Amino acid sequence: MILKMFADIRVTKLLSIAMLTTLASGCVMTRQSEPKRTAVEQLLISTAVDESLAGIDLSPLNGKAVYMEEKYFDSEDKQYALGAIRELISAAGGRLQASAEGAEIIVEPRSGALSIDSGSSLVGFPEMPVPIPFSGTISSPEVPFYKSERQFGVAKIALFAYDNKTRQHLLSTGSAPGYSKHHYYKFFGFFRWTSTSIPEKK
């Protein structure tokens, strides 16, 4: 009887360990995606593009068949900007063409800047490695009295248009700058606030 009781306890322990092992292995299998840019970085660039294009007048393209030549617009994050320029041409009354053959006017956009600058400041004690005898090294926590993390989006876009047949110059917008910002502040580790020009973050 006693042997049977010990055997039952042993089986119960083994089952419990197996269940815990299964649950633990299920918890550590979570996968997180890591996109190339954060949402704030993407919004900084797109907001700067919107500001850059806001002051451009393309009314001379009204009623014209327009082809946009994209090969001179070189930037890592160019798809949003090129789409916004196509929308600007269409909103001004230009009839977008799929190829240069059927176009009256060729528009060439170019980018002088389309990126992000960042900076940070810390008044206090930064995170530091602390050696522990016979145990290795650990990191001490950051203790900020004042901390700021600043990000700036910058866009510089220009458009050039000419007659498709005669190659005569028709329009130059000049360089149109656009800016955006997203600043994060922390005071004494408790008080936090954000200053931003990103509409989606306000």
N, C-alpha and C positions, 0 to 999 in steps of 0.2 A: 504493500500500500504506500509506504513512504517512498520507495523507489519510483513508483508510478507518478507520485505527486511531483518529485524532483524532475522527472522526465517531462511532465506537462509544463512545468515552469520554464524548463530549458527551451522547449519548442516555442512557447509564448515569446520568450526573449528573442529567439532567432527570427520569428515572424515580425516582431516589432522593429528589429534592426533592419530587416529587409524593406519594410514599409518606409522607414525614415530615410534609408538610402535612396529609394525610388523618388520620394518627395524632394529630397535635397538635390538630386540630379536634375529633376524637372525645373527647379528654381534657377539653376545656374545656366540654363540653355537660352535665356532671353537674349535676343540680338537687337542692337540699336543701330540705326542708319547714321552715317556721318557724311552729310552733304559737303560739297566743296566750299560753299559759302553759307554763313548763317542767314537767317531770315532778315536780321537787322542789316547785314552787309548788302543783301540784295535790294532791300528797300532804300538804303542810302544811295545806291547807284541809280535806281529807277527814279527816285525823287529828284536827284540832280539832273537827270535827263529831261524830266518834265519841266523843270525850271529853265533849263537851257533853251528848249524849244518854244516855251510860252511866248517869247517876244519876237518870234520869226514870222514875217508876213510873206505868204506865198500867193497872194491874190493875183499876180501876173500870170499864174498858171491856170486860171479859171477857164474852163472850156477846152483846154488843150489836152492832147493825148501825150501822156508823160510816162517815160520809162526811167526807173531808178537804178542806176549802176552802183552796185554795192561793193565792188572790189577795192575801192580806195578807203573804205571804212574798216580799219583794222583795230580791233579791241577784243579782249577776252570775253567781255560781257556785252556783246554787240546786238544780240537778237532783239532785246526789248527796245533799244534805241532805234534800230532799223524799222521795227514795226511801228514805233511812234512817228517816225518821219513819213512812212507810207500813209499813215492816218492823217498827218498834217497836210500832205499833198491832196488827198481825197477831200478833206474838209474845206480846202481852198478852192475846190471845183475842178481840180485836175483829174483826168480820166487815166487811171493807172493801166499800163500795158504789160503784158507778160514777156514781151521781147522788144528789143530796140527797133526791129524792122517796121513795126506799125506805129512808132512814136513820132510826134512832132518835136518834142523837147526831151533832152536827156538831163536828168538831175544826178549829180555826183555828191553824196554826203561824205564828209571826212571827220575824223575824231582827233582832236589834239590832246584830250585827256578823258579818261573814263575809268576812275579807280577810287581808292579809299586811302586816306591818311589817318593815322591814329597816334595817340600819345597818352601818357598816364603820369600821375603825380601821387606821391605818398609822403605824408608826414606822420611818422610813428616808427614802429619796429616791423621790418619786413620778415617774411618767412625765412628762417635760417637753419642750416644743418647743425645738429647738436650731437657730438660724439658721445656715446655711452660706453664706458669701459667694459670690455669683454662681450659686448652685445651688438656693436655696430653703430649706426647713425640713424637718428630720427630727425624730423623737421619740426621746429617750433612753430606755433601758429602765428599768423600775421596779426599785429595789433595796431590798427590805424587810428590816429587821431583825426586825420583828414585824408581822404583818398578820392581821386578823380580818374575816370577812364573816358577818353574823348575820341570820337570817331567823326571824320569829315568825308563826305562824298563830293567828288569834283567831276564835272563834265564840261567839255569844251567841244562844241559841234559847229561845223560850218557847211553850208550848201552852195553848190555852184551849178548853174543851169545854162545850157546852150542849145541852139537850133540843131536838130539832128541832121538836116541836109546841108546847110551852109556852114555849120560849126561856129556860127557867130555867137558871141557872148550875149546872154540875155539877163542873167541875174546872179548876183553874189550877195549872200546874207552877211558875210563877215563872220568872225568867230563869236559865237554866243555862249557865254559861260553860265554854268548852273551849279548851285551848291546845296548841300544838305548837311545836317549834323545830328548826332545822337550822343549826349553826354550823360554820364552816370556819376553821381557824387555820394560819398558816405562820410558822415561826421561822427566821431567818437564811437564808431562801430554800430550805432543804433539808428541814427537819423539818415534816411536815404531819400534821394529824389533824382529825377531825370529831366533834362532839358533837351527837347528834340524838335526838329522841323519835319519829321516824318508824319504825314497825316494819320497813317494807320496806327501809330504809336502814341498819339496824343490822347 
